[in-house]
Amino acid sequence: MAVTVYLPGPLRRLSGGASRVEIEAREGMTVGDVLDAVASRWPGITEHVRGPDGEARREDSDG
């Protein structure tokens, strides 16, 4: 099963203009795992989706 992650406008400049990405989901996958999968494609996104503590941000305040 695939999970679709929609990228907000400010992150599209880091994803080559992609507005969404599909991640192949596996059993037991967490939101953090999905963020890691997105970041593996576009490493510059990490600092915008995770806070300094490594936890997922609720919103991108840098955008």
TORKOLVEX-823408 format. One record per residue: y negated, z, x negated of N, C-alpha, C in turn; residue in one letter. Coordinates in steps of 0.1 Angstrom, whole numbers, padded with zeros to 4 digits, always signed. Last residue first. Layout:
YZXYZXYZXA ...
end
This chain:
-0287+0062-0087-0288+0048-0082-0301+0044-0078G -0281+0088-0092-0288+0080-0103-0291+0066-0098D -0267+0100-0072-0281+0103-0072-0289+0095-0083S -0242+0092-0053-0247+0088-0066-0262+0089-0066D -0224+0120-0039-0233+0108-0038-0238+0105-0052E -0205+0137-0048-0206+0135-0033-0214+0123-0031R -0184+0131-0076-0197+0134-0070-0197+0131-0055R -0154+0147-0087-0161+0136-0080-0174+0140-0074A -0156+0165-0119-0153+0164-0104-0160+0152-0098E -0165+0167-0144-0154+0158-0142-0150+0157-0127G -0188+0181-0148-0176+0189-0148-0164+0180-0146D -0208+0162-0145-0205+0166-0158-0192+0175-0159P -0193+0141-0119-0203+0149-0124-0199+0154-0138G -0185+0107-0112-0180+0120-0116-0192+0128-0122R -0198+0083-0107-0189+0088-0097-0183+0102-0100V -0212+0077-0130-0219+0077-0117-0211+0082-0105H -0196+0077-0151-0207+0087-0151-0214+0087-0138E -0178+0055-0144-0174+0069-0145-0185+0079-0143T -0188+0029-0147-0189+0036-0134-0186+0051-0134I -0182+0019-0171-0195+0024-0169-0197+0031-0156G -0155+0008-0169-0157+0022-0175-0171+0027-0172P -0139-0008-0147-0153-0008-0151-0157+0006-0156W -0112-0003-0147-0116-0016-0146-0131-0018-0151R -0110+0024-0148-0103+0017-0158-0107+0002-0158S -0125+0033-0126-0131+0034-0139-0123+0026-0150A -0105+0029-0107-0117+0021-0106-0124+0021-0120V -0087+0048-0115-0083+0034-0115-0095+0025-0114A -0102+0072-0112-0097+0068-0126-0093+0053-0126D -0105+0072-0084-0117+0070-0093-0113+0066-0107L -0078+0076-0078-0084+0064-0074-0097+0061-0082V -0074+0102-0088-0066+0091-0094-0072+0077-0090D -0092+0116-0072-0095+0115-0086-0087+0104-0093G -0079+0114-0048-0092+0107-0049-0095+0106-0064V -0044+0110-0057-0055+0118-0053-0068+0109-0053T -0010+0102-0048-0023+0098-0054-0034+0106-0048M +0013+0105-0035+0008+0117-0042-0006+0114-0049G +0025+0072-0039+0026+0085-0032+0021+0096-0041E -0001+0049-0047+0012+0054-0048+0013+0068-0042R -0021+0020-0042-0018+0034-0040-0004+0037-0042A -0039-0002-0060-0025-0001-0054-0023+0014-0054E -0071-0009-0049-0063-0002-0058-0049+0000-0052I -0096-0033-0046-0084-0028-0041-0075-0021-0052E -0131-0030-0044-0119-0033-0052-0107-0027-0045V -0163-0044-0036-0152-0036-0033-0140-0040-0043R -0183-0059-0046-0187-0050-0035-0175-0041-0032S -0191-0070-0078-0181-0067-0068-0185-0057-0059A -0209-0073-0099-0213-0077-0086-0203-0075-0075G -0199-0061-0121-0200-0075-0121-0203-0081-0108G -0201-0034-0118-0188-0040-0115-0189-0055-0115S -0227-0026-0122-0217-0022-0132-0203-0028-0130L -0240-0035-0100-0244-0040-0112-0235-0037-0124R -0228-0019-0080-0224-0033-0081-0229-0039-0094R -0239+0006-0077-0228+0005-0086-0223-0010-0088L -0260+0002-0058-0263+0006-0072-0251+0005-0082P -0244-0005-0034-0253-0014-0041-0256-0010-0056G -0211+0010-0035-0225+0009-0030-0233+0000-0039P -0179-0003-0031-0189+0001-0040-0203-0001-0035L -0150+0007-0015-0162+0000-0013-0173+0006-0023Y -0117+0004-0020-0128+0012-0024-0140+0003-0023V -0087+0003-0003-0099-0005-0006-0110+0005-0009T -0054+0006-0014-0066+0013-0009-0078+0005-0013V -0022-0008-0005-0035-0008-0012-0046+0000-0006A +0012+0000-0008+0000+0000+0000-0012+0000-0009M 
end
